[in-house]
Amino acid sequence: MSETEKGAAFAMGILAGTAIGLAVGLLYAPRPGTETREMLKEKTDDARHKAADIVQEARERAKKIVEDARGKAAEINQQ
Protein backbone atom coordinates (compact mmCIF):
# COMPACT_ATOMS: atom_id res chain seq x y z
CA MET A 1 0.00 0.00 0.00
CA SER A 2 1.48 3.36 -1.03
CA GLU A 3 1.77 6.36 1.26
CA THR A 4 -1.05 8.10 -0.62
CA GLU A 5 -3.35 5.11 -0.18
CA LYS A 6 -2.44 4.89 3.51
CA GLY A 7 -3.22 8.57 3.98
CA ALA A 8 -6.55 8.27 2.18
CA ALA A 9 -7.49 5.18 4.20
CA PHE A 10 -6.55 6.95 7.43
CA ALA A 11 -8.63 10.01 6.49
CA MET A 12 -11.63 7.82 5.63
CA GLY A 13 -11.25 6.00 8.95
CA ILE A 14 -11.19 9.29 10.81
CA LEU A 15 -14.30 10.50 8.97
CA ALA A 16 -16.17 7.24 9.55
CA GLY A 17 -15.24 7.15 13.24
CA THR A 18 -16.26 10.77 13.67
CA ALA A 19 -19.60 10.19 11.95
CA ILE A 20 -20.38 7.09 14.00
CA GLY A 21 -19.37 8.72 17.29
CA LEU A 22 -21.37 11.82 16.48
CA ALA A 23 -24.46 9.84 15.56
CA VAL A 24 -24.33 7.72 18.72
CA GLY A 25 -23.74 10.76 20.90
CA LEU A 26 -26.59 12.68 19.37
CA LEU A 27 -29.01 9.77 19.56
CA TYR A 28 -28.37 9.37 23.28
CA ALA A 29 -28.41 13.10 24.05
CA PRO A 30 -31.43 14.39 26.01
CA ARG A 31 -32.86 16.71 23.35
CA PRO A 32 -36.18 16.94 21.53
CA GLY A 33 -36.35 15.09 18.21
CA THR A 34 -36.63 18.21 16.07
CA GLU A 35 -33.59 19.75 17.72
CA THR A 36 -31.61 16.54 17.34
CA ARG A 37 -32.55 16.23 13.67
CA GLU A 38 -31.52 19.83 13.00
CA MET A 39 -28.21 19.25 14.76
CA LEU A 40 -27.66 16.04 12.77
CA LYS A 41 -28.34 17.94 9.55
CA GLU A 42 -25.80 20.64 10.47
CA LYS A 43 -23.18 18.11 11.51
CA THR A 44 -23.75 16.07 8.35
CA ASP A 45 -23.29 19.19 6.24
CA ASP A 46 -20.09 20.03 8.14
CA ALA A 47 -18.77 16.49 7.67
CA ARG A 48 -19.63 16.60 3.96
CA HIS A 49 -17.70 19.86 3.54
CA LYS A 50 -14.72 18.49 5.48
CA ALA A 51 -14.76 15.32 3.38
CA ALA A 52 -14.83 17.40 0.20
CA ASP A 53 -11.86 19.41 1.47
CA ILE A 54 -9.93 16.21 2.25
CA VAL A 55 -10.72 14.78 -1.20
CA GLN A 56 -9.60 18.01 -2.87
CA GLU A 57 -6.36 18.03 -0.88
CA ALA A 58 -5.74 14.38 -1.76
CA ARG A 59 -6.29 15.17 -5.46
CA GLU A 60 -3.87 18.08 -5.31
CA ARG A 61 -1.23 15.93 -3.59
CA ALA A 62 -1.73 13.13 -6.10
CA LYS A 63 -1.42 15.60 -8.98
CA LYS A 64 1.83 16.95 -7.53
CA ILE A 65 3.20 13.42 -7.08
CA VAL A 66 2.35 12.58 -10.70
CA GLU A 67 3.95 15.80 -11.95
CA ASP A 68 7.09 15.13 -9.90
CA ALA A 69 7.28 11.57 -11.19
CA ARG A 70 6.88 12.72 -14.79
CA GLY A 71 9.63 15.29 -14.29
CA LYS A 72 11.99 12.69 -12.85
CA ALA A 73 11.12 10.25 -15.64
CA ALA A 74 11.92 12.96 -18.20
CA GLU A 75 15.26 13.62 -16.50
CA ILE A 76 16.12 9.94 -16.58
CA ASN A 77 15.15 9.66 -20.26
CA GLN A 78 17.38 12.62 -21.14
CA GLN A 79 20.42 11.03 -19.54
Secondary structure, DSSP 8 states (H G I E B T S, - for coil): --HHHHHHHHHHHHHHHHHHHHHHHHHTSS--HHHHHHHHHHHHHHHHHHHHHHHHHHHHHHHHHHHHHHHHHHHHHH-
